[in-house]
Amino acid sequence: MTSRTFWILAASFTFPLCSPAAELHVSQTGTGQYKTISAAAQVAQPGDTITVHAGIYREKIVPPRGGASDTKRITYQAAPGEKVSIRGSEVVKGWKPFIGKVWKATLPNSFFGSYNPYKDLLVGDWFTDKGRPHHTGDVYLNGQALFESNILERLLNPAPYKDARDQKASLLTWYAEVDDQNTYIYANFGDKDPNTELVEINVRDAVFYPDKPGVNFITIRGFHLSQAATQWAAPTAEQPGLIGTHWSKGWIIENNVISDSKCSGITLGKDRKTGHNVWIKDPGKPGHTHYNEVIDRALKNGWTRLQIGSHIVRSNTIFNCEQTGIAGSLGAVFSQIYDNHIYNIWAKRQFTGAEMAGIKLHAAIDVLIRHNRIHNAGRGLWMDWMAQGTRITGNLLYDNTTDDLYVEVNHGPFLVDNNLFLSPVSLWDMSEGGAYVHNLMTGEVRCMPEPTRDTPYHPAHSTEVVTTVTTKGGDNRFFNNVFFGAGEELPGPVGPSNRRMVRAYGTAAYNDSEFPSFAAANVYFSGAKPYVKETGAVVTGVVGKVALADEGANVYLVLDAGDNLAKASTQAVTTELLGKAKVPQAGYENPDGTPLAIDRDYFGKARAAVSPTPGPFEKPGSGALRLQLW
């Protein structure tokens, strides 16, 4: 193999002459220079590309270095047209019949090396175990993850787990015990013989994850990455994922299939130095106080645009992760997340916690979240603390059982436009300073203040903290949206007077918020109601029709709004119209500070400069429509 650097000695000086960028090939057949990706990673230098050829690679890649810049990055890619799987699992053979349909495998602890997921328990701030232990390990039958049991006897006569979204799948279960010498795994595979099927167990805590911060400018492209024993990724902890950037800058994660992480699929998260599960170590102090202290330490540890964030996560398919599809505390700033399909997040529901969603971000500062399809999760999108300068645009969310969008203790400005929120709860708002424009919402709107937590806001386009304040609620903008009700009244406000949650179909949820909101030219169907101070609302007695058809690769919307959309006296939405969010006194603008205009619809079609159509679609036609969304 050719040396990467040549040294010329002249007098007493040494001059390095770097060779041009190289393409390093990895192949299990021996046709490449390396047989493992990890071996190539040890050699790769900034500007190099590691091309991996077809096969299943069972390894954890720990890149020792990153690129030097956006134009001189280190790229890991699957060879074009070849299927490359990287798994955090190993195949287990030699299963022995135990009792009934239960089988037993005995593995020496040396099989796991320094990390045994069947000893390691899930733990972390805001993690809820539902009254039982959970391990980071998992067992897979032909690629399907079994459900963990904490009692061996439950494997003998399994019953459906009532919280699981797939009741039948919950009948396939496993249990593990570990002593000083061995790990014992028991599993009920139903009618399958594990010695003639593919049985894998995850043994690695990640698939692609640096062991130190500051490994910048890496591209990961075209792989199927799966089956990792990931730990709970709390915002006050180091956040490991099946793929994780580990407090770095400038990664591109694109065109991958990412599945079967015990907790999170992709993490754009923080480091350990700024705090690691600090709340459970010091429960005498409130969790939000701990997180404010984490933010302060992060700022002292280089949390700036220069050093952290600016990642691109695009065109990935992410599924079967029990915490998040994509998570990031502090480390996702200035990033772009778009064209991803995220589903089956928190589908088993054996544990829970406050950090679970299709995409869950803390400190989404100047983050673009565009054209993602998120469904069959609990929460779809969760913007928690410091969503400022963020734009959520053109996303499709449905079949999420908690809500489609939860905005928590943010002070704005943030923009939500051209989205379809089609789950039973479209929006849960515990923030202020949001702008909601040209969306379609068919579920409830919930809002409430948060007087018990002081949370930060920032100068525009910066991570620096101005100060912390409580969330009074309101100060929102609702222009040119379409709301559908369910033809029924919702219960009245609940909770104490200073923290009441109000539920409504439409913007009427904000009638009594402390800060006034601004609303105009929204259209309301089927009992949805407008904000009391709204101008130009179209409230129709017609029961409009809206339905979703999920056909797998394709998704269609059936919509019949009659001629009601044309009745709204809308105007084009711009930075000037939206004004400034009250608390930070910052405008709704592009990340570079230039004015913005909502001049495109969900499909990218140009909007009319005068009287644009309410909702996500510009002039979609009249009568019963069938629109392909994905």
C-alpha positions as CSV (number, residue, x, y, z in Angstrom):
1,M,0.0,0.0,0.0
2,T,1.3,3.4,-1.0
3,S,2.4,5.6,1.9
4,R,0.1,8.6,2.5
5,T,2.9,11.1,3.2
6,F,6.4,11.5,1.8
7,W,9.1,13.2,3.7
8,I,11.9,15.2,2.1
9,L,14.8,16.0,4.3
10,A,16.6,19.2,3.3
11,A,19.3,20.4,5.7
12,S,17.6,20.4,9.1
13,F,14.0,20.9,7.9
14,T,11.3,18.4,7.2
15,F,8.6,19.2,4.6
16,P,5.4,17.1,4.4
17,L,3.9,16.5,0.9
18,C,0.4,15.0,1.2
19,S,-0.8,12.6,-1.5
20,P,-4.1,13.4,-3.2
21,A,-7.4,12.0,-1.9
22,A,-7.6,8.3,-2.1
23,E,-10.5,5.8,-2.5
24,L,-10.1,2.9,-0.1
25,H,-12.1,-0.3,-0.9
26,V,-13.5,-2.7,1.7
27,S,-14.6,-6.1,0.6
28,Q,-15.3,-9.4,2.3
29,T,-14.2,-11.3,-0.8
30,G,-10.7,-10.1,-0.6
31,T,-10.9,-7.9,-3.7
32,G,-10.5,-4.7,-1.7
33,Q,-7.6,-3.4,0.3
34,Y,-9.4,-4.0,3.6
35,K,-11.9,-6.7,4.9
36,T,-13.4,-4.5,7.6
37,I,-14.7,-0.9,7.5
38,S,-12.9,-0.2,10.8
39,A,-9.5,-1.1,9.3
40,A,-10.1,1.3,6.5
41,A,-11.2,4.0,9.0
42,Q,-7.9,3.8,10.8
43,V,-6.1,4.8,7.5
44,A,-8.5,7.3,5.9
45,Q,-7.4,10.9,5.8
46,P,-9.3,14.1,5.1
47,G,-10.6,14.0,1.5
48,D,-10.6,10.2,1.3
49,T,-13.6,8.0,0.4
50,I,-14.1,4.5,1.9
51,T,-16.2,2.5,-0.5
52,V,-17.7,-0.7,1.0
53,H,-18.8,-3.6,-1.2
54,A,-21.7,-6.0,-0.7
55,G,-22.0,-8.0,2.4
56,I,-23.0,-8.0,6.1
57,Y,-20.4,-6.3,8.3
58,R,-20.8,-7.0,12.0
59,E,-18.7,-4.2,13.6
60,K,-18.8,-0.9,15.3
61,I,-17.0,1.8,13.4
62,V,-15.3,4.3,15.6
63,P,-13.8,6.9,13.2
64,P,-10.5,8.1,14.7
65,R,-10.6,11.3,12.7
66,G,-12.9,13.4,10.5
67,G,-12.4,15.6,7.6
68,A,-10.7,19.0,7.5
69,S,-13.6,21.0,6.0
70,D,-16.9,20.7,4.2
71,T,-15.0,20.2,0.9
72,K,-12.3,17.9,2.4
73,R,-14.4,15.4,4.3
74,I,-14.0,11.7,4.9
75,T,-16.8,9.8,3.1
76,Y,-18.1,6.3,4.0
77,Q,-20.3,5.0,1.2
78,A,-21.8,1.7,0.0
79,A,-20.6,0.8,-3.5
80,P,-23.2,2.0,-6.0
81,G,-25.8,-0.7,-6.7
82,E,-24.5,-3.0,-3.9
83,K,-26.3,-3.9,-0.7
84,V,-24.2,-3.2,2.4
85,S,-25.4,-4.0,5.9
86,I,-23.6,-2.9,9.0
87,R,-25.0,-4.5,12.2
88,G,-24.4,-4.2,15.8
89,S,-25.4,-7.8,16.2
90,E,-24.0,-11.4,16.0
91,V,-25.7,-14.6,14.9
92,V,-26.4,-17.1,17.7
93,K,-26.6,-20.8,17.0
94,G,-26.8,-23.9,19.2
95,W,-30.1,-23.2,20.8
96,K,-31.4,-25.9,23.1
97,P,-35.0,-26.8,23.8
98,F,-35.9,-25.6,27.3
99,I,-39.7,-26.0,28.1
100,G,-42.5,-26.0,25.5
101,K,-41.8,-23.4,22.9
102,V,-39.0,-21.8,24.9
103,W,-35.3,-22.3,23.8
104,K,-32.1,-21.5,25.6
105,A,-28.7,-20.3,24.4
106,T,-25.6,-20.3,26.7
107,L,-22.9,-17.8,25.7
108,P,-19.6,-17.3,27.6
109,N,-19.2,-13.7,28.8
110,S,-16.1,-13.5,26.7
111,F,-18.4,-13.6,23.6
112,F,-19.3,-10.0,24.5
113,G,-15.9,-8.6,25.2
114,S,-15.9,-5.5,27.4
115,Y,-19.6,-4.7,26.9
116,N,-22.5,-7.0,27.7
117,P,-25.9,-5.6,26.8
118,Y,-27.6,-8.3,28.8
119,K,-26.1,-6.9,32.0
120,D,-26.5,-3.2,31.0
121,L,-29.8,-1.7,32.1
122,L,-31.5,1.3,30.4
123,V,-31.2,4.3,32.7
124,G,-31.1,8.0,32.4
125,D,-32.7,11.4,33.1
126,W,-36.4,11.4,32.3
127,F,-36.4,7.6,31.6
128,T,-39.5,5.7,32.9
129,D,-39.1,2.0,33.2
130,K,-42.8,1.2,33.9
131,G,-41.9,-0.6,37.1
132,R,-39.4,-3.2,35.7
133,P,-35.8,-3.4,34.4
134,H,-35.0,-3.2,30.7
135,H,-31.7,-4.2,29.1
136,T,-30.0,-2.6,26.1
137,G,-29.8,-6.0,24.5
138,D,-32.3,-7.4,22.0
139,V,-33.0,-10.6,20.2
140,Y,-34.1,-10.8,16.6
141,L,-35.8,-13.6,14.7
142,N,-35.4,-13.2,10.9
143,G,-34.9,-9.5,11.5
144,Q,-37.9,-8.9,13.8
145,A,-37.1,-7.8,17.4
146,L,-38.6,-9.9,20.1
147,F,-40.1,-8.3,23.3
148,E,-38.1,-8.5,26.5
149,S,-39.6,-10.1,29.6
150,N,-38.3,-9.5,33.1
151,I,-39.7,-12.8,34.3
152,L,-38.8,-16.1,32.7
153,E,-42.1,-17.7,33.5
154,R,-43.9,-15.2,31.2
155,L,-42.1,-16.8,28.2
156,L,-43.9,-20.1,28.9
157,N,-47.4,-18.7,28.5
158,P,-47.0,-15.4,26.7
159,A,-49.9,-13.0,26.6
160,P,-50.2,-10.0,24.3
161,Y,-48.6,-6.8,25.7
162,K,-51.5,-4.4,25.9
163,D,-49.5,-1.3,25.2
164,A,-47.8,-2.6,22.1
165,R,-49.0,-1.4,18.7
166,D,-48.5,-4.9,17.3
167,Q,-50.2,-7.3,19.7
168,K,-49.3,-10.4,17.8
169,A,-45.6,-9.5,17.6
170,S,-45.6,-9.1,21.4
171,L,-46.1,-12.8,21.9
172,L,-42.5,-13.5,20.8
173,T,-40.4,-12.8,23.9
174,W,-37.0,-13.2,25.4
175,Y,-35.4,-13.2,28.9
176,A,-31.7,-13.1,30.0
177,E,-29.6,-14.0,33.0
178,V,-25.9,-13.3,33.6
179,D,-23.5,-14.9,36.1
180,D,-19.7,-14.7,36.5
181,Q,-19.0,-17.0,33.5
182,N,-22.0,-17.1,31.2
183,T,-24.9,-15.2,29.7
184,Y,-28.1,-17.3,29.4
185,I,-30.7,-16.1,26.8
186,Y,-34.2,-17.7,26.8
187,A,-36.6,-17.0,24.0
188,N,-40.0,-18.0,22.8
189,F,-39.8,-18.0,19.0
190,G,-43.4,-19.2,18.5
191,D,-43.5,-22.1,16.0
192,K,-40.0,-21.4,14.6
193,D,-36.9,-23.5,15.2
194,P,-34.1,-21.0,16.0
195,N,-31.5,-23.4,14.7
196,T,-33.0,-23.3,11.2
197,E,-33.9,-19.6,11.2
198,L,-31.7,-16.4,11.5
199,V,-31.4,-15.4,15.1
200,E,-29.3,-12.4,16.0
201,I,-28.6,-10.6,19.3
202,N,-27.3,-7.1,19.4
203,V,-23.9,-6.9,21.2
204,R,-22.6,-3.4,20.3
205,D,-23.7,-0.2,21.8
206,A,-23.6,1.6,18.4
207,V,-22.8,1.0,14.8
208,F,-21.1,4.2,13.8
209,Y,-20.1,6.5,16.7
210,P,-16.8,8.4,17.5
211,D,-15.4,7.8,20.9
212,K,-14.5,11.5,21.3
213,P,-16.1,14.8,20.3
214,G,-14.8,16.9,17.5
215,V,-14.7,14.3,14.8
216,N,-16.0,16.6,12.1
217,F,-17.0,16.5,8.4
218,I,-17.9,12.9,7.9
219,T,-20.4,11.6,5.3
220,I,-22.2,8.3,5.7
221,R,-24.1,7.2,2.6
222,G,-26.1,4.3,1.2
223,F,-25.9,1.7,4.0
224,H,-28.4,-0.4,6.0
225,L,-27.3,0.1,9.6
226,S,-29.2,-1.8,12.3
227,Q,-29.4,-3.7,15.5
228,A,-27.6,-1.7,18.1
229,A,-27.8,-1.9,21.9
230,T,-28.1,1.9,22.4
231,Q,-28.5,3.5,25.8
232,W,-31.2,6.1,26.7
233,A,-30.3,9.4,25.2
234,A,-31.3,12.1,27.7
235,P,-30.7,15.8,26.9
236,T,-28.6,16.1,30.0
237,A,-26.3,13.2,29.0
238,E,-24.0,12.1,26.3
239,Q,-26.4,11.0,23.6
240,P,-25.3,7.8,21.9
241,G,-27.2,6.6,18.9
242,L,-27.0,3.8,16.4
243,I,-25.3,6.5,14.4
244,G,-24.2,9.5,16.4
245,T,-22.2,12.6,15.7
246,H,-20.9,13.0,19.3
247,W,-20.6,16.8,19.6
248,S,-19.1,17.4,16.2
249,K,-19.7,19.5,13.2
250,G,-20.6,19.1,9.6
251,W,-21.7,15.5,9.2
252,I,-23.9,14.4,6.2
253,I,-26.0,11.3,6.9
254,E,-27.9,10.4,3.7
255,N,-29.6,7.7,1.7
256,N,-29.3,5.1,4.5
257,V,-31.8,2.6,6.0
258,I,-31.5,2.8,9.8
259,S,-33.4,0.4,12.0
260,D,-33.7,-1.5,15.2
261,S,-32.0,0.7,17.7
262,K,-32.9,-0.1,21.3
263,C,-33.3,3.7,21.8
264,S,-32.3,6.2,19.1
265,G,-31.5,5.8,15.4
266,I,-29.5,9.0,14.7
267,T,-28.2,11.3,17.4
268,L,-26.9,14.8,16.9
269,G,-26.2,15.2,20.5
270,K,-24.0,16.6,23.2
271,D,-20.9,15.3,25.0
272,R,-20.3,13.8,28.4
273,K,-18.1,16.6,29.7
274,T,-21.0,19.0,29.9
275,G,-23.0,16.6,32.1
276,H,-24.1,13.0,32.0
277,N,-27.5,12.1,33.6
278,V,-27.0,14.9,36.1
279,W,-30.6,14.9,37.4
280,I,-30.7,11.3,38.6
281,K,-27.3,11.9,40.3
282,D,-28.7,15.0,42.1
283,P,-32.5,14.7,42.3
284,G,-32.7,17.4,44.9
285,K,-32.5,20.0,42.2
286,P,-35.2,20.4,39.5
287,G,-34.5,18.9,36.2
288,H,-34.9,22.2,34.3
289,T,-32.3,23.8,36.6
290,H,-29.9,21.0,35.8
291,Y,-30.4,21.6,32.1
292,N,-29.8,25.3,32.4
293,E,-26.5,24.4,34.0
294,V,-25.7,22.0,31.2
295,I,-26.3,24.8,28.7
296,D,-24.0,27.1,30.6
297,R,-21.2,24.4,30.6
298,A,-21.8,23.8,26.9
299,L,-21.3,27.5,26.1
300,K,-18.0,27.4,28.0
301,N,-17.1,24.3,26.1
302,G,-17.4,25.8,22.6
303,W,-21.1,25.5,21.8
304,T,-21.0,27.8,18.8
305,R,-21.8,27.7,15.1
306,L,-18.0,27.5,14.5
307,Q,-17.6,24.2,16.3
308,I,-20.9,22.4,16.7
309,G,-23.8,21.4,14.4
310,S,-24.4,22.3,10.8
311,H,-25.3,18.7,10.0
312,I,-27.4,17.4,7.1
313,V,-29.6,14.4,7.6
314,R,-31.5,13.6,4.4
315,S,-33.3,10.9,2.5
316,N,-33.0,8.2,5.1
317,T,-35.5,5.6,6.1
318,I,-35.6,5.2,9.9
319,F,-37.8,2.7,11.8
320,N,-38.1,0.3,14.7
321,C,-36.4,2.5,17.3
322,E,-37.9,2.7,20.7
323,Q,-36.9,6.2,21.8
324,T,-36.4,8.4,18.7
325,G,-35.7,8.3,15.0
326,I,-33.5,11.4,15.3
327,A,-32.5,13.0,18.6
328,G,-30.3,15.9,19.5
329,S,-29.6,18.0,22.5
330,L,-27.6,21.2,21.7
331,G,-25.7,19.4,18.9
332,A,-28.3,19.8,16.1
333,V,-27.9,23.6,15.9
334,F,-27.8,25.1,12.3
335,S,-28.7,21.7,10.8
336,Q,-31.0,20.5,8.0
337,I,-33.2,17.4,8.4
338,Y,-35.2,16.7,5.3
339,D,-36.7,14.0,3.0
340,N,-36.6,11.3,5.7
341,H,-39.2,8.6,6.2
342,I,-39.5,7.9,10.0
343,Y,-42.0,5.3,11.4
344,N,-42.5,2.6,14.0
345,I,-40.9,4.8,16.7
346,W,-41.9,3.6,20.2
347,A,-43.9,0.8,18.8
348,K,-43.3,-1.8,21.5
349,R,-43.9,0.7,24.3
350,Q,-42.4,-1.4,27.0
351,F,-40.7,1.6,28.5
352,T,-41.4,5.3,28.1
353,G,-40.0,8.7,29.1
354,A,-39.9,12.4,28.2
355,E,-37.5,12.2,25.3
356,M,-39.4,10.2,22.7
357,A,-40.5,11.2,19.2
358,G,-39.9,10.7,15.5
359,I,-37.6,13.8,15.8
360,K,-36.8,15.2,19.2
361,L,-34.5,18.2,19.4
362,H,-33.4,20.4,22.3
363,A,-32.1,23.8,21.1
364,A,-33.3,23.7,17.5
365,I,-31.6,27.0,16.6
366,D,-31.8,27.8,12.9
367,V,-32.7,24.2,12.1
368,L,-34.6,23.3,8.9
369,I,-37.0,20.4,9.2
370,R,-38.5,19.9,5.7
371,H,-40.5,17.3,3.9
372,N,-40.2,14.4,6.3
373,R,-42.9,11.7,6.6
374,I,-43.4,10.6,10.2
375,H,-46.0,8.2,11.3
376,N,-46.8,5.3,13.7
377,A,-45.0,7.0,16.5
378,G,-46.1,8.4,19.8
379,R,-45.1,12.0,19.3
380,G,-44.1,13.0,15.7
381,L,-42.0,16.2,16.1
382,W,-40.9,17.5,19.5
383,M,-39.1,20.8,19.7
384,D,-38.1,21.2,23.3
385,W,-36.4,24.4,24.7
386,M,-34.8,27.0,22.5
387,A,-36.4,26.4,19.1
388,Q,-35.5,29.8,17.7
389,G,-35.1,30.5,14.0
390,T,-36.3,27.0,13.3
391,R,-38.5,26.3,10.2
392,I,-40.7,23.2,10.1
393,T,-42.1,23.1,6.5
394,G,-43.8,20.6,4.2
395,N,-43.8,17.6,6.5
396,L,-46.4,14.8,6.5
397,L,-47.4,13.5,9.9
398,Y,-50.2,11.0,10.7
399,D,-51.0,8.0,12.8
400,N,-49.1,9.4,15.8
401,T,-50.8,8.6,19.1
402,T,-49.6,11.4,21.3
403,D,-49.5,14.3,18.9
404,D,-47.9,15.4,15.6
405,L,-46.1,18.5,16.8
406,Y,-45.2,19.4,20.4
407,V,-43.5,22.7,21.0
408,E,-42.3,23.0,24.6
409,V,-41.0,26.1,26.5
410,N,-39.8,27.9,23.4
411,H,-40.1,31.7,23.1
412,G,-39.8,32.0,19.3
413,P,-39.5,33.0,16.7
414,F,-40.1,29.7,14.9
415,L,-42.1,29.0,11.7
416,V,-44.4,26.1,11.0
417,D,-45.7,26.2,7.4
418,N,-47.2,24.0,4.7
419,N,-47.4,20.9,6.9
420,L,-50.1,18.2,7.1
421,F,-50.8,17.3,10.7
422,L,-53.4,14.5,10.5
423,S,-53.2,12.7,13.8
424,P,-55.9,13.0,16.6
425,V,-53.8,15.8,18.2
426,S,-52.2,18.0,15.6
427,L,-50.5,20.5,17.9
428,W,-49.6,20.7,21.5
429,D,-48.3,24.1,22.3
430,M,-46.5,24.9,25.5
431,S,-44.5,27.7,23.9
432,E,-45.0,31.2,22.6
433,G,-43.8,33.1,19.5
434,G,-44.7,30.5,16.9
435,A,-46.0,31.3,13.4
436,Y,-48.3,28.7,11.8
437,V,-49.0,29.4,8.1
438,H,-50.7,27.4,5.3
439,N,-51.0,24.2,7.4
440,L,-53.7,21.5,7.3
441,M,-54.7,20.3,10.9
442,T,-57.3,17.7,11.3
443,G,-56.7,17.0,15.0
444,E,-57.0,18.9,18.3
445,V,-55.0,22.0,19.2
446,R,-53.8,22.0,22.8
447,C,-52.1,24.9,24.6
448,M,-51.0,25.7,28.1
449,P,-48.5,28.1,29.8
450,E,-45.5,26.9,31.8
451,P,-44.9,29.2,34.8
452,T,-42.7,26.8,36.7
453,R,-39.7,26.6,34.4
454,D,-37.3,29.4,33.3
455,T,-35.9,28.6,29.9
456,P,-33.5,30.5,27.6
457,Y,-33.8,32.6,24.6
458,H,-31.0,33.9,22.4
459,P,-29.8,36.7,20.1
460,A,-30.9,36.0,16.6
461,H,-28.9,33.2,14.9
462,S,-26.7,32.6,18.0
463,T,-26.3,30.0,20.8
464,E,-25.5,32.7,23.3
465,V,-28.1,33.1,26.0
466,V,-29.8,36.4,26.7
467,T,-31.6,35.3,29.8
468,T,-34.2,32.8,31.0
469,V,-38.0,33.4,31.4
470,T,-41.1,31.4,32.0
471,T,-43.6,30.7,29.2
472,K,-46.8,32.7,29.4
473,G,-48.3,31.3,26.2
474,G,-49.8,33.0,23.1
475,D,-48.0,35.5,20.9
476,N,-48.6,33.2,18.0
477,R,-49.5,33.9,14.3
478,F,-52.0,31.8,12.5
479,F,-52.4,32.8,8.8
480,N,-54.0,30.9,5.9
481,N,-54.4,27.5,7.7
482,V,-57.2,24.9,7.3
483,F,-58.6,23.3,10.4
484,F,-61.0,20.3,10.6
485,G,-62.9,19.4,13.7
486,A,-64.6,16.2,14.7
487,G,-68.1,17.6,14.8
488,E,-68.1,17.6,18.6
489,E,-67.2,19.8,21.6
490,L,-64.1,19.0,23.6
491,P,-64.0,19.1,27.4
492,G,-63.2,22.4,29.0
493,P,-59.8,23.5,30.4
494,V,-58.1,21.2,32.9
495,G,-55.4,21.8,35.5
496,P,-54.6,24.6,38.0
497,S,-55.5,28.1,37.0
498,N,-51.9,29.1,36.4
499,R,-51.3,26.0,34.2
500,R,-54.5,25.2,32.4
501,M,-54.5,23.1,29.4
502,V,-57.1,24.2,26.8
503,R,-58.3,21.9,24.0
504,A,-60.0,22.9,20.8
505,Y,-60.3,22.2,17.2
506,G,-58.9,25.3,15.6
507,T,-57.4,28.4,17.1
508,A,-60.1,29.0,19.7
509,A,-57.7,27.2,22.1
510,Y,-55.8,30.6,22.4
511,N,-58.8,32.8,23.4
512,D,-57.6,33.2,27.0
513,S,-53.8,33.0,26.5
514,E,-51.9,35.7,28.4
515,F,-50.2,37.1,25.3
516,P,-52.6,37.9,22.5
517,S,-52.1,36.1,19.2
518,F,-52.6,37.2,15.6
519,A,-54.9,35.3,13.2
520,A,-56.4,35.9,9.8
521,A,-58.0,34.1,6.9
522,N,-58.0,30.6,8.3
523,V,-60.7,28.2,7.2
524,Y,-62.6,26.0,9.7
525,F,-64.6,22.8,8.9
526,S,-66.7,20.4,10.9
527,G,-67.0,22.3,14.1
528,A,-63.5,23.8,14.3
529,K,-63.6,27.3,15.7
530,P,-61.5,30.5,15.2
531,Y,-59.6,32.6,17.7
532,V,-61.8,35.2,19.2
533,K,-59.9,38.1,17.7
534,E,-59.3,36.6,14.3
535,T,-60.1,38.6,11.2
536,G,-61.5,37.2,8.0
537,A,-62.1,33.7,9.3
538,V,-64.1,31.3,7.1
539,V,-66.3,29.2,9.4
540,T,-68.4,26.8,7.3
541,G,-71.2,24.7,8.4
542,V,-70.2,22.2,5.7
543,V,-68.7,19.0,6.9
544,G,-65.7,18.8,4.6
545,K,-64.1,15.6,3.7
546,V,-60.5,14.7,4.5
547,A,-58.9,11.2,4.6
548,L,-55.5,9.6,4.2
549,A,-54.7,6.6,2.1
550,D,-51.3,5.0,3.1
551,E,-50.4,2.5,0.4
552,G,-46.8,1.9,1.6
553,A,-44.5,3.6,-0.8
554,N,-47.2,6.1,-1.8
555,V,-49.5,8.2,0.4
556,Y,-52.6,10.0,-0.9
557,L,-54.9,12.6,0.6
558,V,-58.6,12.6,-0.2
559,L,-59.9,16.1,0.2
560,D,-63.2,17.8,-0.5
561,A,-63.4,21.4,0.7
562,G,-66.0,22.5,-1.7
563,D,-65.5,26.2,-2.7
564,N,-64.7,27.3,0.8
565,L,-61.0,27.8,0.3
566,A,-61.6,30.4,-2.3
567,K,-63.7,32.4,0.2
568,A,-60.8,33.3,2.4
569,S,-59.3,36.8,1.9
570,T,-55.7,35.8,2.3
571,Q,-52.5,37.7,1.9
572,A,-49.0,36.6,1.2
573,V,-47.1,35.8,4.4
574,T,-43.7,37.5,4.7
575,T,-41.2,38.6,7.4
576,E,-43.0,42.0,7.4
577,L,-46.4,40.5,8.1
578,L,-45.2,38.2,10.9
579,G,-43.4,40.9,12.8
580,K,-41.3,40.1,15.8
581,A,-41.7,37.5,18.5
582,K,-42.6,39.3,21.8
583,V,-40.0,37.8,24.2
584,P,-36.8,37.8,22.2
585,Q,-37.9,40.7,20.0
586,A,-36.5,38.8,17.0
587,G,-38.1,38.6,13.5
588,Y,-39.2,35.6,11.4
589,E,-36.4,35.5,8.9
590,N,-34.0,33.1,7.1
591,P,-31.0,31.8,9.0
592,D,-28.8,34.3,7.1
593,G,-30.9,37.2,8.4
594,T,-32.6,37.9,5.0
595,P,-36.4,38.3,4.8
596,L,-38.5,35.2,4.0
597,A,-41.7,34.7,2.1
598,I,-44.0,31.7,2.2
599,D,-44.1,31.7,-1.6
600,R,-44.1,27.9,-2.3
601,D,-46.6,25.2,-1.3
602,Y,-46.2,21.7,0.0
603,F,-45.3,20.5,-3.5
604,G,-42.9,23.3,-4.2
605,K,-45.5,25.0,-6.5
606,A,-45.3,28.8,-6.6
607,R,-48.0,30.5,-4.5
608,A,-50.0,33.4,-5.9
609,A,-48.6,36.8,-4.9
610,V,-52.2,37.9,-4.2
611,S,-54.8,35.8,-2.4
612,P,-52.8,32.6,-2.0
613,T,-54.9,29.4,-1.3
614,P,-55.3,28.5,2.4
615,G,-53.8,25.3,3.4
616,P,-50.7,23.4,2.1
617,F,-51.7,23.3,-1.6
618,E,-51.9,26.2,-4.0
619,K,-54.9,26.0,-6.2
620,P,-55.3,22.2,-5.9
621,G,-58.6,22.1,-7.9
622,S,-62.2,21.9,-6.8
623,G,-64.5,19.1,-5.8
624,A,-63.2,15.7,-4.5
625,L,-59.5,15.6,-4.9
626,R,-57.0,12.8,-4.6
627,L,-53.5,14.2,-4.1
628,Q,-50.3,12.1,-3.9
629,L,-48.3,13.4,-0.9
630,W,-45.4,10.9,-0.9
